[in-house]
Amino acid sequence: MTTAYGQGTEPRPRRADARLNRERLVSAAQEVFAESGPEASLNEIARRAGVGPGTLYRHFPNRPALLAAVLRERIAVLCARADELGATEPPDAALTAWLHAFLVHAQVNQGLAGAHLVEEQGKQGKQEEQGSGDAGGGLVDCHRLILDAASGLLARAQADGTARGDLTPDDLVRLVVGIALSTTHSRDAGQPGRLLSLVLDATYAPAAPANDR
């Protein structure tokens, strides 16, 4: 069947198939990276998605592109959680619950983010030699999304008077990421939660007067 302009009607279902294949690849990558880490076989990801390696590389030309897609998917879930908590919970409870969710996210995904950053830095070095490119932009975008989510929840808690006013979203994000990184090899499973509790105690404590600092 053709249109009035003589063009076939096949591109639309092909586009739908392409979207479906991409979704399957990202879903499969979520599973395989979780099982085997960021260096997992791309061929195994393609196999689980039910597509050939060529289809994988058409959507994701290299490993960093696939890592970035998986990270963005996970960050989208984290940000949606922030929106949900902000709409249904009191400001302090919403911020507390989201910081706990963010700590889990940081613990689970630090390997993916680190691998993505290393690969992108390698690309950036080559691109700088060639005088082109903007490597690492995807990771910067992901960080911005997390900061925006933290900003909205912290602003509500500060406006409500429950969170100290001198904190910034970047403070909280760095503290939580620091907990995740510093406890990576800890044998004490409860340590990350205790450290986050200390951060939360400081978050909801009144700021000290300037002359006392």
Buried (B, 14 or more C-beta within 10 A) or exposed (E): EEEEEEEEEEEEEEEEEBEEBBEBBBBBBBBBBBEEEBEBEBEBBBBBBEBEEEBBBBBBEEBBBBBBBBBBBBBEEBBEBBBEBBEEBEBBEBBBBBBBBBBEBBBEBBBBBEBBBEBBEEBBEEBEEEEEBEBBEBBEEBBEBBBEBBBBBBBBBBEEEBBBEEBEBEBBBEBBBEBBEEBEEEEEEEEBEEBBEEBBEEBBEEEEEEEEE
